[in-house]
Structure formats: C-alpha cells, structure tokens
Amino acid sequence: MLFKLFGTYSAAAAWSVLLLNALFASATAWAMHKAGNRAFGKNVGAIAAWIWALSPYIVTMSIKVWETSLSALLVMSGALLYWRVRDQSSSQVWAFWGLYWAITVLVNPALLVFFVALSIGAAWQKERWPATQLVLAAVVFGAALSPWIVRNYARFHAIYPVRNNFGEELWLGNHEGVRGPDDETRHPLADARELSSYRELGERDFVVAKRQAAVTYIAGHPAEFMALTLRRILYFWSSPRGSGWVVVSALAFCGLILAVRREFPRALPFAVALLIYPIPYCVTHADNWYRHPIEPVVILLAVFAGCSCLARGAVDRRQTRGT
C-alpha cells in the first residue's frame, strides 16, 4: 500500500515505513506501562516502559523494515485485551477478540499460538464454559481470514490459511552443511541454485520438496537435530552475540516463575510468550529479530524479577535491623 502511495522502493516509502515503526514502538511503551501496572504494579510498568523507550537496541530494531515492531505492539495489546476478555463475558468483547487476533495473524502467523492458548485460558476461568462466545470468536476469526484463504487457494490450488513456507524454513535449519543457528545461506534469495529450483518447481512444490527433505534429514540424523535445536534455543535467548541479552532472558524466566506463582491465569500471556511462541524458531532457525515480538514481555518480566529481588532484600534488611 505504501509503495502505491509513495512509489516502489522510493525514499518517501522508506521514510513512511520507518515513521510507522517508530509509532508502533512508542505505542508499545504505553502498552507495556499499562500491562505492567495491571499485572505487577506501577513501578514495574513505568520502569519497563522507560527501558523500552530509551534503549538503543530497541531503536535499532525499529529501523528494520519488517513487521517486528507492529508484532511487538500487537502482543502487548493482546495481553491487555486478554485480561478484559477474562473479566467480561459479553458477545461483543469475544467477537472483537476473534477479529483482533485475525488481524494479528495476518501480520505475523507465528502469533496464532496466542489466540489459541489465551482463548482457552480466558474461557477456563469462567464459572460456566462459554461455548457460545468461543464459537463466536472462532467464527469471526475465520471470517476475517477467509479472503486471504480464498486468495491462496486461487493462487496455489491448496488451502493455506496465511503462509505455506514452513517446510522451507524447516529445511533451512536442518540439512547437510548447516553452519549455525541462524544459517540462511541456502535461501533462494542468497543461493542462485535454490532460486533456480524455486522458479522451476513453483512455490508450492518447492516448499513441499523442502519439507520432505527436512523431515528425511531429521529422521536420519536425530542427534544432529537435537544438537542444532539446543544451539538455536541458546541463540534465541542470547542473540545478538555479545549483547548480554542472556542476562535479560534469565531474569525474564525468573519473573515468569514469580508471576505464575502469584496468579497463573493472569500470567498466561507471559507463559505463552516465553514457553510456546519460540518453538517454531527453535526447530528452524533463530535470530533476535524473531524474538522481538515478545521482547516487551521479556523486559517486563525481567524488571518484575529485579524489583521483586530488591523488595525482598529491603524486607530482609529491615528484619535484620529489627533483630
């Protein structure tokens, strides 16, 4: 759309994308503040929002021309909406819930796990299982996705809800000669032979062939697959190299444990972000920009863990002085 408005690969289109990313990142700080206040208290929300707003790393990620900044905003806003859905049972709220996640999945299909898990979580806490509202949310979700599904069927003659590239992504991380957790050297955009194969087979058959090759490799090399997966998990939570992000990740997992112990239903969006969302990247290929959509959650939980430790330390000091 921006290319139509400002010209294909024009300077005006580039600046408009960067401006939108800046707006999305700014709105994410607001959502973090609201979510932190709701889940952990005002101090956690304010500190996390300021860290997000002032971090050079976050500014750098906002410069990337991709959906990552918008995805981060959608995850945090989805957490706020989840708490509202839990507290209300109106059909209008559930219908909006389905519409919201349909739009979100069109932006980033990997975020589908939030819609599924949080819908179940929101319904689980009701006195009566809200079957009608769940069906309504699912119908609205499907209806909003249907034009894209129809488009994909007309183009590929197969049912693909949003994307069909998982087989290719799985092969990129699992084939002979993989060099690391983020190896994309055999991607058609980087390898002339792969690009030639893509053009010859067409996208659908190319992806099917890559999926079959990846499954064959994994079945024949289970030890190598496990080793690669462990490397990807470590890299997902520590990249970029030398950044020290592994410390933030460790604090975030500590914060998740504290949040779950405090109130599991309210902590469910954080659990989905840290425990379920990363799975596709851990079996394909990992990088920090794949992690960026959940980085607001990571920062919130890390700040919560830090504040909890400081508060506990202050209590211990007062008790020590009192004795």
C-alpha positions in Angstrom: 0.0 0.0 0.0 2.8 2.4 0.9 4.5 1.6 -2.4 1.3 2.5 -4.2 1.1 5.8 -2.3 4.7 6.9 -2.4 6.3 4.8 -5.2 8.0 1.4 -5.3 11.2 1.4 -3.2 11.1 5.2 -3.1 12.7 7.3 -0.3 9.2 8.5 0.7 8.0 4.9 1.1 11.1 4.1 3.2 10.6 7.1 5.5 6.9 6.3 5.9 7.7 2.7 7.0 10.3 4.0 9.5 7.8 6.5 10.8 5.2 3.8 11.3 7.7 1.6 13.1 8.6 4.5 15.4 4.9 5.0 16.2 4.4 1.3 16.8 7.4 1.2 19.1 6.1 4.3 21.0 2.7 2.7 21.4 4.4 -0.5 22.7 5.9 1.5 25.6 2.4 2.7 26.5 1.1 -0.8 26.3 3.9 -2.1 28.5 3.2 0.6 31.1 -0.5 -0.4 31.2 0.3 -4.2 31.3 2.9 -3.7 33.9 0.5 -1.7 36.1 -2.2 -4.3 35.6 0.0 -7.4 36.3 2.8 -6.2 38.6 2.2 -2.7 39.9 3.0 0.9 38.8 6.8 0.8 39.4 7.3 -2.3 37.2 5.2 -0.9 34.3 6.9 2.5 34.4 10.5 1.2 34.6 9.9 -1.3 31.8 8.3 1.3 29.6 11.2 3.7 30.1 13.8 1.0 29.4 11.9 0.2 26.1 11.7 3.9 25.2 15.3 4.7 25.9 17.1 1.5 24.8 19.4 2.0 21.7 18.8 -1.7 20.9 15.0 -1.1 20.6 15.6 1.9 18.5 17.8 -0.1 16.2 15.2 -2.9 15.9 12.6 -0.2 14.9 14.7 0.7 11.9 14.3 -2.8 10.5 11.8 -2.7 7.6 9.7 -5.7 8.7 6.6 -6.4 10.8 8.5 -6.9 14.1 7.7 -3.5 15.7 4.0 -3.9 14.9 4.1 -7.5 16.2 5.5 -6.4 19.5 2.7 -3.9 19.9 0.1 -6.5 19.0 1.4 -8.9 21.6 1.3 -6.4 24.4 -2.1 -5.1 23.4 -3.3 -8.7 23.1 -2.3 -9.3 26.7 -4.4 -6.2 27.8 -7.3 -7.5 25.8 -7.0 -11.0 27.3 -7.4 -9.6 30.8 -10.5 -7.8 29.6 -12.0 -10.9 28.0 -11.3 -12.8 31.2 -13.3 -10.2 33.2 -16.2 -9.8 30.7 -18.5 -12.3 29.1 -20.2 -10.1 26.5 -20.5 -11.4 22.9 -19.2 -8.1 21.6 -15.9 -8.5 23.5 -15.5 -12.1 22.3 -16.3 -11.1 18.7 -13.7 -8.3 18.9 -11.2 -10.8 20.4 -11.6 -13.0 17.3 -11.3 -10.0 14.9 -8.2 -8.7 16.8 -6.3 -12.0 16.5 -7.3 -12.5 12.9 -5.7 -9.2 12.0 -2.7 -10.1 14.2 -2.2 -13.4 12.5 -2.3 -11.7 9.1 0.5 -9.5 10.3 2.5 -12.4 11.8 1.2 -16.0 11.6 3.5 -17.1 14.4 1.3 -15.2 16.8 -1.6 -17.7 16.3 -0.4 -19.6 19.4 -1.6 -16.6 21.5 -5.1 -16.7 20.1 -5.5 -20.4 20.7 -3.9 -20.6 24.2 -5.4 -17.3 25.5 -8.9 -18.2 24.2 -8.8 -21.4 26.2 -7.3 -19.6 29.2 -9.9 -16.9 29.2 -12.7 -19.4 29.0 -11.2 -21.8 31.6 -11.7 -19.3 34.4 -15.4 -18.8 33.8 -18.0 -20.3 36.1 -19.6 -21.8 33.0 -17.7 -22.8 29.9 -18.6 -20.0 27.4 -19.1 -22.3 24.4 -21.2 -19.7 22.5 -18.6 -17.0 23.0 -15.8 -19.3 21.9 -17.6 -20.3 18.8 -18.4 -16.7 18.0 -14.7 -15.7 18.4 -13.7 -18.6 16.2 -16.3 -17.7 13.5 -15.2 -14.1 13.4 -11.6 -15.1 13.3 -12.2 -17.5 10.4 -14.4 -15.0 8.5 -11.7 -12.3 8.8 -9.1 -14.7 7.4 -11.3 -16.1 4.7 -10.5 -13.6 1.9 -6.8 -14.4 2.3 -7.5 -18.2 2.4 -9.6 -17.8 -0.8 -6.8 -15.8 -2.4 -4.2 -18.5 -1.5 -6.4 -21.3 -2.9 -6.9 -19.4 -6.2 -3.1 -18.9 -6.4 -1.7 -22.2 -5.1 -4.7 -24.6 -5.5 -4.4 -25.7 -1.9 -5.7 -24.4 1.4 -3.1 -22.2 3.2 -4.6 -20.1 5.9 -1.9 -17.4 5.7 1.5 -18.7 4.7 2.9 -22.0 3.4 6.6 -21.5 3.8 7.2 -23.6 7.0 8.7 -26.5 5.0 11.4 -24.2 3.5 12.1 -22.7 6.9 12.5 -26.2 8.5 14.9 -27.2 5.7 17.0 -24.1 6.1 17.8 -25.1 9.6 18.0 -28.9 9.1 20.1 -30.1 6.2 23.6 -31.2 5.5 26.1 -28.4 6.0 24.1 -26.1 8.3 26.6 -23.7 9.7 24.8 -22.3 12.7 21.5 -21.5 14.5 20.7 -18.6 12.1 22.1 -20.1 8.8 20.1 -18.9 5.8 22.9 -19.2 3.2 20.8 -21.6 1.2 17.8 -19.4 1.0 16.7 -18.7 -2.6 17.5 -15.0 -2.1 21.1 -16.0 -1.3 21.7 -19.0 -3.4 21.3 -19.0 -7.2 20.8 -22.7 -7.4 18.0 -22.6 -4.9 16.4 -19.7 -6.7 16.5 -21.6 -10.0 14.8 -24.6 -8.3 12.2 -22.3 -6.8 11.4 -20.9 -10.3 11.4 -24.3 -11.9 9.1 -26.0 -9.4 6.9 -23.1 -8.3 6.4 -22.0 -4.7 4.0 -24.8 -3.7 6.0 -27.8 -5.0 9.3 -26.2 -3.9 8.1 -25.9 -0.3 6.7 -29.4 -0.3 10.1 -30.8 -1.6 12.0 -28.9 1.1 9.7 -30.1 3.8 10.2 -33.7 2.7 13.9 -33.2 2.6 14.0 -31.7 6.1 11.9 -34.5 7.6 14.1 -37.1 5.9 17.3 -35.4 7.3 15.8 -35.1 10.9 14.7 -38.7 10.9 18.1 -39.9 9.7 20.2 -37.5 12.0 18.3 -37.3 15.3 21.5 -36.5 17.3 22.4 -33.7 14.9 18.9 -32.3 15.0 18.9 -32.2 18.8 22.3 -30.5 18.9 21.2 -27.9 16.4 17.9 -27.3 18.3 19.8 -26.8 21.6 22.1 -24.3 19.8 19.1 -22.5 18.4 17.4 -22.3 21.8 20.6 -20.8 23.3 21.0 -18.4 20.5 17.3 -17.4 20.5 17.6 -16.2 24.1 21.1 -14.7 23.9 21.4 -13.1 20.5 22.8 -10.9 19.2 26.2 -12.3 20.2 28.0 -10.3 22.8 24.9 -8.2 23.7 24.4 -9.6 27.2 20.8 -10.3 26.4 21.1 -13.8 28.0 21.1 -12.0 31.4 17.8 -10.3 30.5 16.4 -13.6 29.4 17.4 -15.3 32.6 15.7 -12.6 34.7 12.6 -12.9 32.5 12.3 -16.6 33.3 12.7 -15.8 37.0 10.0 -13.2 36.6 7.7 -15.7 34.9 8.1 -18.1 37.8 7.2 -15.4 40.2 4.2 -14.3 38.1 2.9 -17.8 37.7 3.2 -18.4 41.5 1.3 -15.2 42.1 -1.6 -15.8 39.8 -1.3 -18.3 36.9 -4.4 -17.1 34.8 -3.2 -13.5 34.8 0.4 -14.7 33.9 -0.8 -16.8 30.9 0.2 -14.3 28.2 3.7 -14.2 29.6 3.9 -18.0 29.8 2.8 -18.4 26.2 5.3 -15.8 25.1 8.3 -17.4 26.7 7.4 -21.1 26.5 5.3 -21.7 23.4 5.9 -18.8 20.9 9.7 -19.6 20.4 9.1 -23.3 19.5 9.0 -22.9 15.7 12.2 -20.9 15.7 14.0 -23.4 17.9 13.4 -26.1 15.3 14.0 -24.0 12.2 16.4 -21.1 12.7 16.8 -18.4 15.4 17.7 -14.8 15.5 17.0 -11.8 17.7 14.6 -10.2 15.3 12.4 -13.3 15.5 12.4 -12.8 19.3 11.5 -9.1 19.0 7.7 -9.5 19.1 7.9 -10.9 22.6 10.7 -8.6 23.9 8.3 -6.3 25.6 7.1 -9.3 27.7 10.8 -10.3 28.3 11.6 -6.8 29.6 8.5 -6.6 31.7 9.3 -9.9 33.4 12.9 -9.1 33.8 12.0 -5.8 35.6 9.5 -7.6 37.7 12.1 -10.1 38.8 14.6 -7.3 39.6 12.1 -5.3 41.5 11.0 -8.4 43.5 14.6 -9.1 44.4 15.1 -5.5 45.6 11.9 -5.6 47.6 12.8 -8.9 49.2 16.3 -7.5 50.0 14.8 -4.5 51.7 12.5 -6.6 53.8 15.4 -8.8 54.9 17.5 -5.7 55.8 14.6 -4.3 57.9 14.2 -7.7 59.6 17.9 -7.9 60.3 18.0 -4.4 61.8 14.9 -5.2 63.9 16.6 -8.2 65.4 
